[in-house]
Amino acid sequence: MAKLFVSCFLVIYLLTILLFANAGDHQHRALASKDDSSGKTYTYICHPERYALMGLEMSNLVFCDSSLPYDVRAKDLVNRMTLAEKVLQLGNHAKGVARLGLPKYNWWSEALHGIANNGPGTFFDELVPGATSFPNVILSAASFNESLWRTLGEVVSTEGRAMYNLGRAGLTFWSPNINVVRDPRWGRILETPGEDPFVVGRYAVNYVRGLQDVEGSGECKDLNSRPLKVSSCCKHFAAYDLENWGDHSRLTFDARVTEQDMVETFVRPFEMCVKDGDVSSVMCSFNKINGIQPCVDPKLLNQTFRIEWDLHGYIVSDCDSIEVVVDNQHFLGDTREDAVAQGLKAGLDLDCGSFYPDAGEAAVREGKLREEDIDRSLKYLYVVLMRLGYFDGNPKYESLGKDDVCKKEHIELAVEAARQGIVLMKNEEKALPLMSSGKLSVAVVGPHANATKAMIGNYAGIPCRYEVHYEMGCGDIACKNESYIFNAVEAAKKADATVVVAGIDLSVEREWVDRNDLLLPGYQTQLVNQVADAAKGPVILVIMSGGAIDISFAKNNKKVKAILWAGYPGQDGGGAIADIIFGAYNPGGRLPLTWYENSYVDQLPMTSMQLRPIQELKYPGRTYKFFEGPVVYPFGHGLSYTKFQYTLLSAERSLKVKMNKFQHCYKLKYTSGSWKPECPALKIDEYLSCKQTFRFQVEVKNVGCADGNEAIIVYSKPPAGIVDTHIKQVVGFKRVYVPQGQSVKVDFELNVCKSLRLIDYNAYSILPSGSHTIFIGDNVVSFPVQVSFC
């Protein structure tokens, strides 16, 4: 067992290695416009020289006339194609039309937390051996820092655009994953921003804006022509949060969801992503919702995205979803042609798969589909590509290249993002940070002590570098062999402090893999307890995971002095963990998930979709909004090395909402004996203006002994006595830096309807009258807000 001797502010990792991978046989390039005769590569289609080399006259092509609106140009391009040519553009690997100078294009690239090589539209090779790998989303979400989320998107899009220029990536990235975490067993929790729909939505808005927005482009009156840096995609719509659990698979699972839960939880982040983030693409999910798969549901696609939310972009299927409709779900006994027709008519523009290209022409020939349905989808697709500069170029980004990938400042941001997200869950007797005036011996043990790839998580490319640790304690995450524990215990006996790095990895939670329990695998619990019993100095437990783990044993073990949750912290996660352990950084992350006790999963099946408790079945509620039982650590929990004091400086406590002649008082159900106002509520609809806001200001003072960051989470609580509502809900948050002994004043301005609304059992958005409560964190500051109608 190795022992590391470190001073208080040195990192605990020893070795950094660069990885180089062969890309293999990649026929696809982002533009595939390298002309065989000249050897010259072009980064956009409508270049006169490029067409001249192909023996074509570009001036005759209206779709290359940059003076015309995008929709006019897209229509011209589509009208020049035959039906056979059109359907070949409807799969993720669009075949192009050589006679029109239209090259192949692969729509499928990924950028969940850095440029990934999951999709065939992106690859790494000797020229671009890796890209910056940031923390997985669940850890970045724990920072509760909107500016960080946007900055991450900006850097990822810069690297993506650079790789596109080098022919190593596309311009359409199918990220982020904004499914709300409903059940702690779900395998893809690490990819998401957590369990609160408002927080998930704000993450989506900021990350999408970071990816897509072109700096300096100004306001655009026609959002369908707004320029894009890269194209983002919010996925997977909707109510998708089961992989493989028991006899249930995501390919066939029918999520039985109430309209109340759809509006309140599952749909809200997507609405925010489209309306506030102006995302240019959304992806529908595999699972059925109340018997219908979203990818062929016109209510969810055409009606919701196109008509109600005014999507400026295209809709794509989760990969092979149309095939799943036919082969797995046997929906309405559909043939391939039936499913293709239903998808296109419902508003699904692009098939990540081959069903559209293979069966699209036959669907038209058989009279099941109109060719103009195909035309409409193709226009949406080409307008997005035109907004990206795929046809005309974008001088702002054409200079980006190899030196813009894995830049020093990008790597520094990866470290900073990990630092900001890491959550200090326990710190007894101020065990952390580890301090010493001289040398301090630290034993680093546990199955994650040699973290390497585990820190990267999933949907990742090849990182710029890995950090490698050598200390163990288990053979692997499964930890089925306890023979390794002896060496770990012996090391702990001699060290001044012991860091146990434990948790789970992609063998336990990932796409296609759900969990059965919330416990540490194998002998990990035994490892922690035996090391703690034998340790000479304080024991610090570091947990790597996406989902929650029941570590009650460690929380209650007085010899485990401190606990950190580090998610999957990315390529430089080891350094970030070390910075916090040794005091170079003061932790300020907060849990974006409820950490339940393991007994929770025995109380209800994963297939129960309802968020509210089901009394007749004795099912508890889900998420912090509806669960009132005991937890290991609650949503929003997070400690610091310093202390903050809050003072409410000002607040609007009375809100008068004006009614008009088109509005009527809406009845609510109240518990027996509760006070019932004369006009209980108003429906939030086209007759109720939702522009009214209310403000308050708090002072946050650092009264401790260290500089620190504080994540201020604001909740609203509905008036007492209303039946079947949430316990509380997040309505705002800000992260602020406060030096020791100083204070900052923080202003909040909240929308009345969005912050104080309820979703009732009829799925109406309701603004109740009466006394609402606004409070911060664990009710450190609170005040009433009286809503009345006039």
C-alpha positions in Angstrom: 0.0 0.0 0.0 1.5 3.3 -1.1 1.6 6.2 1.3 1.5 9.7 0.1 3.3 12.5 1.9 1.8 15.8 1.1 1.6 19.3 2.5 -1.8 20.8 3.1 -2.2 22.5 -0.3 -0.6 19.8 -2.6 -2.8 17.6 -4.7 -3.0 13.9 -4.0 -2.6 12.6 -7.5 0.8 11.6 -8.8 0.5 11.0 -12.5 -1.1 12.5 -15.6 -1.2 10.6 -18.9 -2.3 11.6 -22.3 -4.3 9.2 -24.3 -4.2 8.8 -28.1 -6.7 6.6 -29.9 -7.0 5.5 -33.5 -10.2 6.7 -35.1 -10.5 3.6 -37.3 -12.2 3.7 -40.6 -14.3 6.9 -40.6 -15.7 7.6 -44.1 -17.9 10.5 -42.7 -16.5 14.0 -42.3 -18.5 16.9 -41.0 -18.9 18.3 -44.5 -17.3 15.6 -46.6 -16.4 18.3 -49.1 -12.8 17.4 -49.8 -12.5 17.3 -53.6 -10.6 14.3 -54.8 -9.0 16.2 -57.7 -7.7 19.2 -55.8 -7.2 17.9 -52.3 -8.7 21.1 -50.9 -11.2 21.0 -48.0 -14.1 23.4 -47.6 -16.0 24.0 -44.4 -19.2 25.0 -46.1 -21.2 24.0 -49.1 -21.9 27.1 -51.1 -18.4 28.0 -52.1 -18.0 28.9 -55.8 -14.6 27.2 -56.1 -16.1 24.0 -54.6 -18.9 23.9 -57.2 -16.5 24.8 -60.0 -14.3 21.8 -59.1 -17.4 19.6 -59.3 -18.3 21.0 -62.7 -21.5 22.8 -61.4 -22.6 26.4 -61.6 -23.5 27.7 -58.2 -25.1 30.8 -59.5 -28.0 28.7 -60.8 -28.8 27.3 -57.4 -31.2 29.4 -55.4 -30.5 27.5 -52.2 -27.0 29.0 -52.4 -28.2 32.6 -52.6 -27.3 34.0 -49.2 -29.4 37.1 -49.9 -32.6 35.1 -49.6 -34.4 34.0 -46.5 -33.5 30.5 -45.2 -37.0 29.1 -45.7 -37.0 30.1 -49.3 -33.6 28.6 -49.9 -34.5 25.4 -48.0 -37.7 25.1 -50.1 -35.7 25.4 -53.3 -33.2 22.7 -52.3 -36.0 20.3 -51.4 -37.9 21.0 -54.6 -34.8 20.1 -56.7 -34.8 16.6 -55.2 -36.6 13.5 -56.4 -38.6 11.5 -53.8 -35.9 8.8 -53.8 -33.3 11.4 -53.0 -35.5 13.1 -50.3 -36.0 10.0 -48.2 -32.3 9.3 -48.1 -31.8 12.6 -46.2 -34.2 11.6 -43.4 -31.9 9.3 -41.4 -29.1 10.5 -39.1 -26.6 9.5 -41.8 -28.0 11.7 -44.6 -26.7 10.5 -47.9 -26.5 13.8 -49.7 -27.3 14.5 -53.4 -24.1 14.5 -55.5 -25.8 16.1 -58.5 -26.7 19.1 -56.4 -23.4 19.3 -54.6 -25.0 18.3 -51.4 -22.6 16.2 -49.3 -23.3 13.5 -46.8 -23.9 14.6 -43.3 -24.2 12.7 -40.0 -26.6 14.5 -37.7 -25.6 12.4 -34.6 -22.9 14.0 -32.4 -23.0 14.2 -28.6 -21.8 16.8 -26.1 -23.3 15.9 -22.8 -20.3 17.1 -20.7 -17.7 17.6 -23.4 -17.4 16.4 -27.0 -18.1 12.7 -27.0 -17.6 10.0 -29.6 -20.8 8.1 -28.9 -22.4 9.2 -32.1 -20.9 8.4 -35.5 -20.7 12.1 -36.3 -17.7 12.6 -34.1 -14.4 10.8 -33.7 -10.9 11.2 -32.4 -7.6 10.3 -34.0 -3.9 11.4 -34.1 -4.9 14.9 -35.1 -7.4 15.4 -32.4 -6.6 12.8 -29.7 -9.1 14.1 -27.1 -11.4 16.8 -25.9 -12.0 18.4 -22.5 -14.1 16.1 -20.4 -16.1 18.1 -17.8 -17.9 16.6 -14.8 -20.9 14.6 -15.5 -24.1 16.7 -15.5 -25.3 15.6 -12.0 -22.2 17.1 -10.4 -22.2 20.3 -12.4 -25.9 20.7 -11.4 -24.8 20.5 -7.8 -23.0 23.8 -8.2 -26.4 25.6 -8.6 -24.5 28.1 -10.7 -26.2 29.2 -13.9 -23.2 31.1 -15.2 -21.1 28.0 -14.9 -23.5 26.0 -16.8 -23.6 28.5 -19.6 -19.8 28.8 -19.7 -19.5 25.0 -20.0 -21.8 25.1 -23.0 -19.7 27.9 -24.5 -16.4 26.0 -24.2 -17.9 22.7 -25.4 -19.3 24.4 -28.5 -15.9 26.0 -29.2 -14.3 22.6 -29.1 -17.1 21.2 -31.2 -16.8 23.9 -33.8 -13.0 23.5 -33.9 -13.4 19.7 -34.5 -16.0 20.4 -37.2 -13.5 22.6 -39.0 -11.0 19.7 -38.8 -13.6 17.2 -40.2 -13.9 15.4 -36.8 -17.4 16.4 -35.7 -20.7 17.6 -37.0 -22.5 20.8 -36.0 -25.6 19.1 -34.4 -25.1 17.8 -30.9 -27.8 15.8 -29.2 -27.4 17.1 -25.7 -28.4 17.8 -23.0 -30.4 15.1 -21.2 -33.0 16.9 -19.2 -35.2 14.1 -17.9 -36.2 14.7 -14.3 -35.0 12.1 -11.9 -38.1 10.4 -10.5 -36.7 7.2 -9.0 -33.2 6.8 -7.3 -32.7 3.4 -9.1 -32.6 4.9 -12.6 -29.3 4.2 -14.3 -28.9 7.5 -16.2 -29.1 9.8 -13.2 -25.5 10.8 -13.8 -26.5 12.4 -17.1 -29.2 14.6 -15.7 -29.4 17.8 -13.6 -31.4 16.1 -10.9 -34.9 15.8 -9.5 -36.3 19.3 -9.5 -38.0 20.3 -12.7 -37.2 24.0 -12.3 -33.5 23.4 -11.7 -33.4 20.9 -14.6 -35.1 23.5 -16.8 -32.7 26.3 -15.8 -29.7 24.0 -16.5 -31.2 23.2 -19.9 -31.7 26.9 -20.7 -28.2 27.9 -19.8 -26.3 25.0 -21.3 -28.3 25.3 -24.5 -27.6 29.0 -24.7 -23.9 28.3 -24.1 -23.9 25.8 -26.9 -26.0 27.7 -29.4 -25.7 31.5 -29.0 -23.5 33.4 -31.3 -21.8 36.2 -29.3 -22.5 39.6 -30.8 -25.3 38.5 -33.1 -27.8 40.7 -31.3 -31.5 40.3 -31.2 -33.1 38.5 -34.1 -36.8 39.2 -34.9 -37.2 36.0 -36.8 -35.9 33.3 -34.5 -36.0 30.8 -37.3 -33.1 32.7 -38.8 -31.2 33.2 -35.6 -27.5 32.2 -36.1 -26.3 29.2 -34.2 -22.8 28.3 -33.0 -23.7 24.7 -32.8 -27.2 23.1 -32.6 -28.3 21.7 -29.3 -31.0 19.0 -28.6 -33.0 18.6 -25.4 -33.9 15.0 -24.8 -35.7 12.6 -24.2 -39.3 13.7 -24.4 -40.9 12.6 -22.1 -41.5 10.7 -18.9 -38.4 8.6 -19.6 -36.6 7.3 -16.6 -36.4 3.5 -16.8 -33.8 1.3 -18.5 -34.1 -2.3 -17.4 -35.8 -3.1 -14.2 -37.3 -6.5 -13.4 -39.2 -7.6 -16.5 -39.5 -4.0 -17.8 -37.4 -2.5 -20.6 -37.3 1.0 -21.9 -38.1 -0.4 -25.3 -41.5 -1.6 -24.2 -42.3 0.1 -21.0 -45.6 2.0 -20.9 -45.3 4.9 -18.5 -48.8 5.4 -17.1 -48.6 9.1 -16.3 -51.3 11.5 -15.0 -51.7 14.8 -16.9 -51.0 16.5 -13.6 -47.5 14.9 -13.4 -46.9 15.5 -17.1 -47.5 19.2 -16.7 -45.9 19.7 -13.3 -42.8 17.5 -13.7 -42.0 15.7 -16.9 -42.8 18.4 -19.4 -41.7 21.5 -17.6 -38.0 21.4 -18.4 -38.7 20.8 -22.1 -41.0 23.8 -22.2 -38.3 25.9 -20.6 -35.7 24.6 -23.0 -37.8 25.5 -26.0 -39.3 28.8 -24.8 -36.4 30.2 -22.8 -33.5 28.4 -24.3 -34.7 28.5 -27.9 -33.2 25.1 -28.5 -33.0 24.1 -32.1 -33.8 20.4 -31.7 -35.7 18.0 -29.3 -35.6 14.3 -29.2 -38.5 12.0 -28.4 -38.1 8.9 -26.2 -38.4 5.1 -26.6 -41.0 4.5 -23.9 -44.7 4.7 -24.4 -46.8 7.2 -22.5 -50.2 6.0 -21.7 -50.1 3.5 -24.6 -48.6 5.8 -27.3 -45.0 6.2 -28.1 -44.0 9.9 -28.1 -42.3 9.7 -31.5 -45.6 9.0 -33.3 -47.8 11.2 -31.0 -49.0 14.3 -32.8 -50.3 15.8 -29.6 -46.8 15.8 -28.1 -44.9 16.7 -31.2 -46.9 18.9 -33.6 -49.4 20.3 -31.1 -47.0 20.8 -28.1 -43.6 21.6 -29.7 -44.7 23.3 -32.9 -48.0 25.0 -32.1 -48.0 25.7 -28.3 -44.2 26.2 -27.7 -43.2 27.5 -31.2 -40.1 25.3 -31.7 -37.5 26.8 -34.0 -35.9 23.7 -35.2 -36.3 20.0 -35.9 -37.6 16.9 -33.9 -35.5 13.7 -33.9 -36.2 10.2 -32.6 -34.1 8.5 -30.0 -32.1 6.1 -32.0 -34.1 3.3 -33.7 -37.3 4.4 -32.0 -39.3 3.9 -35.2 -37.9 0.4 -35.5 -38.9 -0.1 -31.8 -42.5 0.9 -32.6 -42.7 -1.9 -35.2 -40.5 -4.7 -33.8 -40.8 -4.3 -30.0 -44.0 -2.4 -29.3 -46.1 -3.7 -32.2 -48.0 -0.5 -32.0 -51.4 -0.8 -33.9 -49.9 -3.7 -35.8 -47.8 -1.2 -37.8 -45.8 -2.1 -40.8 -42.5 -0.2 -41.5 -44.4 2.0 -43.9 -47.2 2.7 -41.3 -44.7 3.7 -38.6 -42.8 6.0 -41.0 -46.0 7.6 -42.1 -47.3 8.1 -38.5 -43.9 9.6 -37.4 -43.7 12.1 -40.2 -47.3 13.2 -39.9 -47.0 13.5 -36.1 -44.0 15.9 -36.6 -41.0 13.7 -36.3 -38.6 15.2 -38.8 -35.5 13.0 -38.5 -35.1 9.3 -37.8 -32.0 8.4 -35.9 -32.0 5.1 -37.7 -32.8 3.7 -41.1 -36.6 3.2 -41.2 -37.3 6.6 -42.8 -34.7 6.2 -45.6 -35.6 2.5 -46.1 -39.4 2.7 -46.1 -40.2 6.4 -46.7 -40.6 6.1 -50.5 -42.8 3.0 -50.2 -45.0 4.8 -47.6 -45.7 7.5 -50.2 -46.2 5.1 -53.0 -48.7 3.1 -50.9 -50.7 6.3 -50.2 -50.0 6.3 -46.5 -47.9 9.5 -46.6 -47.9 12.7 -48.6 -44.6 13.8 -50.2 -45.2 17.2 -48.8 -45.0 15.7 -45.2 -41.4 14.8 -46.1 -40.8 18.2 -47.7 -41.9 19.9 -44.5 -39.5 18.0 -42.3 -36.6 18.4 -44.7 -37.1 22.2 -44.7 -36.9 22.2 -40.9 -33.6 20.3 -41.1 -32.0 22.5 -43.8 -33.0 25.7 -42.1 -31.1 24.6 -39.0 -28.1 23.7 -41.1 -28.2 27.1 -42.8 -28.4 28.9 -39.4 -25.2 27.0 -38.5 -23.4 28.3 -41.5 -23.2 24.8 -43.1 -24.2 26.3 -46.4 -22.6 29.8 -46.2 -19.8 29.5 -43.6 -19.4 31.5 -40.5 -16.2 33.7 -40.5 -16.5 34.0 -36.7 -15.6 30.4 -36.2 -13.6 29.4 -39.3 -10.2 30.1 -37.6 -10.9 27.5 -34.8 -8.7 24.5 -35.0 -6.6 22.0 -33.1 -5.2 24.5 -30.6 -8.8 25.4 -29.5 -9.4 21.8 -28.2 -8.0 21.0 -24.7 -6.8 24.5 -24.2 -5.3 25.3 -20.8 -8.2 27.5 -19.8 -10.6 24.7 -20.8 -8.8 22.2 -18.6 -8.8 24.8 -15.7 -12.6 25.1 -16.2 -12.9 21.3 -15.9 -11.2 21.5 -12.5 -13.2 24.5 -11.4 -16.5 22.8 -12.4 -15.7 19.8 -10.4 -14.7 21.9 -7.4 -18.0 23.8 -7.5 -20.1 20.7 -7.6 -18.5 18.6 -5.0 -20.7 18.4 -1.9 -19.4 18.3 1.7 -22.1 16.1 3.4 -20.4 15.6 6.8 -17.6 17.3 8.6 -17.4 16.3 12.3 -15.0 18.2 14.6 -13.8 20.2 11.6 -11.9 17.2 10.3 -11.6 18.9 6.9 -9.7 20.6 5.5 -6.7 18.5 6.5 -4.1 20.9 7.9 -0.5 20.5 9.0 2.4 22.7 9.7 4.8 20.0 8.4 4.4 16.9 6.4 1.2 14.9 6.6 1.0 11.2 5.7 -2.3 10.3 3.9 -3.4 6.8 2.9 -5.7 6.8 -0.1 -7.6 3.5 -0.2 -10.8 2.1 -1.7 -12.1 0.8 -5.1 -12.2 4.3 -6.6 -8.7 5.3 -5.4 -7.5 4.3 -8.9 -10.4 6.2 -10.5 -9.1 6.7 -14.1 -12.1 6.1 -16.4 -14.6 6.0 -13.7 -14.3 9.7 -13.1 -15.3 10.4 -16.7 -18.7 8.8 -16.5 -20.6 8.1 -19.7 -21.4 9.8 -22.9 -17.8 11.0 -22.9 -15.1 11.2 -25.5 -11.4 10.7 -25.0 -10.4 13.2 -22.3 -7.4 15.5 -22.7 -5.8 13.6 -19.9 -6.5 11.2 -17.1 -5.4 11.3 -13.5 -4.3 8.0 -12.0 -4.2 6.9 -8.4 -2.7 3.5 -7.2 -4.2 2.8 -3.8 -6.9 0.1 -3.6 -8.9 -1.7 -0.9 -11.2 -3.7 -3.2 -10.3 -5.4 -6.5 -13.0 -3.4 -8.2 -16.4 -1.6 -7.6 -18.2 -5.0 -7.1 -15.8 -5.5 -4.2 -16.6 -9.2 -3.9 -13.2 -10.1 -2.5 -12.5 -8.9 1.0 -8.8 -10.0 0.9 -7.8 -6.5 -0.2 -9.2 -4.9 2.9 -6.2 -6.0 5.1 -3.7 -3.9 3.3 -6.0 -0.9 3.4 -6.5 -1.3 7.1 -2.7 -1.6 7.7 -2.1 1.6 5.7 -4.8 3.4 7.8 -3.1 2.4 11.0 0.1 4.2 10.0 -1.2 7.3 8.3 -2.0 10.7 9.8 -5.3 10.6 7.8 -7.1 8.2 5.6 -9.1 8.9 2.5 -11.5 6.1 1.4 -12.7 6.6 -2.2 -15.7 4.4 -2.7 -19.0 4.4 -4.6 -20.3 2.9 -7.8 -19.5 3.1 -11.5 -20.9 2.4 -15.0 -21.1 -1.3 -14.2 -23.8 -0.4 -11.7 -25.6 2.6 -13.2 -25.7 3.7 -16.9 -27.9 3.6 -20.0 -29.5 0.2 -20.1 -28.6 -0.6 -16.5 -30.9 0.3 -13.5 -30.1 -0.4 -9.9 -31.9 -2.8 -7.6 -30.9 -1.1 -4.3 -29.1 2.0 -3.0 -26.3 0.2 -1.1 -22.6 0.2 -1.7 -21.7 -3.0 -3.7 -20.0 -6.0 -2.2 -17.7 -5.5 0.8 -17.4 -1.7 0.4 -19.3 -1.0 3.6 -17.1 -3.5 5.5 -14.0 -1.8 4.0 -15.1 1.6 5.3 -16.0 0.4 8.7 -12.8 -1.7 9.2 -10.6 1.1 8.0 -12.4 3.6 10.3 -12.0 1.2 13.3 -8.3 0.8 12.7 -7.3 4.3 11.5 -4.7 6.3 13.4 -6.2 9.6 12.2 -9.4 11.0 10.8 -11.1 9.0 8.0 -12.6 10.9 5.1 -15.0 9.1 2.9 -15.3 10.2 -0.7 -18.3 8.8 -2.7 -18.3 8.7 -6.5 -21.7 8.1 -8.0 -24.5 9.6 -10.0 -27.4 8.4 -8.0 -27.9 8.4 -4.2 -26.4 5.8 -2.0 -27.5 4.8 1.5 -24.4 5.6 3.5 -26.3 5.9 6.8 -23.6 3.6 8.4 -20.9 6.2 7.6 -23.0 9.2 8.5 -23.6 7.6 11.9 -20.1 6.3 12.4 -18.2 8.8 14.6 -14.9 7.5 13.3 -15.8 8.6 9.8 -15.2 12.3 10.4 -16.1 13.7 6.9 -18.0 12.7 3.8 -17.7 14.2 0.3 -19.8 13.4 -2.7 -17.9 13.8 -5.9 -20.3 12.5 -8.6 -18.2 11.6 -11.6 -16.0 14.6 -11.6 -14.4 14.4 -15.0 -10.8 14.3 -16.3 -9.4 16.5 -13.5 -11.7 15.3 -10.7 -8.8 13.9 -8.6 -7.2 17.3 -8.3 -10.6 18.9 -7.5 -11.2 16.4 -4.7 -7.7 17.0 -3.3 -8.1 20.8 -3.4 -11.2 20.4 -1.2 -9.6 17.9 1.2 -6.5 20.0 1.8 -8.3 23.3 1.9 -7.3 24.9 -1.4 -11.0 25.2 -2.2 -13.9 25.7 0.1 -16.8 23.4 -1.0 -20.1 25.0 -1.8 -22.0 22.3 -3.8 -25.5 21.2 -2.8 -27.3 17.9 -3.5 -29.5 18.1 -6.6 -31.1 14.8 -5.4 -32.7 13.3 -2.3 -30.5 10.7 -0.8 -33.1 8.1 0.4 -32.5 5.3 2.8 -32.3 1.9 1.1 -35.7 0.9 2.5 -37.3 3.4 0.2 -37.0 1.2 -2.9 -38.8 -1.6 -1.1 -41.8 0.6 -0.6 -42.8 1.0 -4.3 -41.9 -0.4 -7.7 -39.9 1.6 -10.1 -42.7 1.4 -12.6 -45.0 3.6 -10.5 -44.9 6.9 -12.2 -47.0 9.0 -9.9 -45.0 11.7 -7.9 -47.6 12.1 -5.1 -48.1 9.4 -2.5 -50.6 6.7 -3.4 -52.4 6.1 -0.1 -54.3 3.0 -1.0 -51.1 1.2 -2.1 -49.1 2.8 0.7 -46.6 4.1 -1.9 -44.6 7.1 -0.6 -44.2 10.3 -2.6 -41.2 10.9 -4.8 -38.6 13.7 -4.7 -38.3 16.3 -2.0 -41.5 17.9 -3.3 -43.7 15.0 -2.2 -41.7 12.7 0.1 -41.9 13.3 3.8 -40.1 10.2 5.2 -36.6 9.9 6.7 -33.7 10.5 4.3 -29.9 10.0 4.6 -29.3 13.5 3.2 -32.0 15.9 1.8 -32.2 17.7 -1.5 -30.2 20.9 -1.2 -27.9 19.6 1.5 -24.3 20.9 1.5 -21.8 22.1 4.1 -19.0 24.6 4.0 -15.7 25.3 5.8 -17.2 28.6 6.9 -20.5 29.9 8.2 -23.0 32.2 6.5 -25.6 34.4 8.2 -28.7 35.6 6.3 -30.7 38.8 6.9 -33.9 39.7 5.0 -33.4 43.3 3.9 -36.6 43.9 2.0 -39.6 42.0 0.6 -42.9 42.5 -1.1 -45.4 40.7 1.2 -48.7 41.6 -0.4 -49.6 40.9 -4.1 -52.8 42.1 -5.7 -53.5 40.3 -8.9 -56.0 42.0 -11.2 -58.9 40.0 -12.6 -60.8 40.8 -15.7 -64.3 40.0 -17.0 -63.1 36.8 -18.7 -61.8 35.3 -15.5 -63.7 33.2 -12.9 -62.7 32.1 -9.5 -61.5 28.5 -9.5 -62.4 26.1 -6.7 -59.8 24.1 -4.8 -60.1 21.2 -2.4 -59.2 22.0 1.2 -58.6 19.7 4.2 -61.3 19.6 6.8 -61.4 22.7 9.0 -59.1 24.7 6.8 -59.8 28.4 6.1 -61.3 28.8 2.6 -60.9 32.1 0.8 -63.9 33.5 -1.0 -62.0 33.3 -4.3 -59.6 30.3 -3.9 -57.7 30.6 -7.2 -57.4 31.7 -10.8 -56.5 29.6 -13.7 -53.3 30.7 -15.4 -54.3 31.0 -19.0 -54.5 33.5 -21.8 -56.7 35.7 -19.7 -54.3 36.0 -16.8 -51.2 38.0 -17.5 -48.2 36.3 -16.0 -45.8 39.2 -16.3 -46.3 40.4 -12.7 -43.2 39.9 -10.4 -42.3 40.3 -6.8 -38.9 41.2 -5.3 -36.9 40.6 -2.2 -33.4 41.2 -1.1 -31.2 39.2 1.4 -27.8 39.9 2.8 -25.5 37.0 3.1 -22.6 37.5 5.5 -19.6 35.3 5.9 -19.2 35.0 9.7 -16.8 32.1 9.6 -13.0 31.8 9.2 -12.6 31.2 5.4 -13.7 32.7 2.1 -16.5 30.7 0.6 -19.2 30.2 -2.0 -22.8 30.0 -0.9 -25.6 28.4 -3.1 -28.8 30.3 -2.1 -31.8 28.1 -2.9 -35.2 29.8 -2.7 -38.4 27.8 -2.2 -42.1 28.6 -2.2 -44.7 26.8 0.0 -48.4 27.0 -0.9 -51.1 28.3 1.4 -52.1 25.9 4.2 -54.9 23.4 3.8 -54.9 22.9 0.0 -55.3 19.2 -0.7 -52.7 17.2 -2.7 -50.1 19.9 -3.3 -46.4 19.9 -3.1 -44.6 20.3 0.2 -42.3 23.0 -1.3 -40.8 23.8 -4.6 -37.6 25.5 -5.9 -38.4 28.9 -7.4 -35.0 30.5 -7.6 -31.3 30.1 -6.8 -28.1 32.0 -7.0 -24.5 31.1 -6.1 -22.4 33.9 -4.6 -18.8 34.3 -3.4 -18.4 35.9 -0.1 -15.0 36.7 1.4 -14.4 36.0 5.1 -15.9 38.8 7.2 -17.7 40.4 4.3 -21.3 40.4 3.1 -23.1 40.6 -0.2 -26.6 41.8 -1.0 -28.5 39.4 -3.3 -31.7 40.5 -5.2 -34.4 38.1 -6.4 -37.2 39.0 -8.7 -39.7 36.1 -9.2 -42.6 35.7 -11.5 -45.8 35.5 -9.5 -47.5 32.8 -11.6 -44.4 30.6 -12.2 -43.2 30.8 -8.6 -46.5 30.5 -6.7 -48.5 28.2 -9.0 -50.0 24.8 -8.4 -50.9 22.1 -10.9 -54.2 20.6 -9.8 -55.6 17.2 -10.5 -57.2 18.5 -13.7 -53.7 19.5 -14.9 -54.7 23.2 -14.8 -52.0 25.7 -13.8 -53.5 27.5 -10.8 -52.6 30.6 -8.9 -54.1 30.2 -5.3 -55.0 33.1 -3.2 -54.0 33.2 0.5 -50.7 33.2 2.4 -47.8 31.7 0.5 -44.4 31.3 2.2 -41.0 32.1 0.6 -38.0 30.7 2.4 -34.3 30.0 1.8 -32.6 26.7 2.3 -33.5 25.1 5.6 -35.8 28.0 6.4 -32.9 30.2 7.5 -34.9 33.2 6.2 -38.7 33.2 5.4 -41.5 35.6 4.9 -45.2 35.4 3.9 -46.6 36.6 0.6 -50.3 37.3 0.7 -52.0 36.9 -2.7 -55.4 38.5 -3.3 -57.5 39.1 -6.4 -59.1 42.4 -7.2 
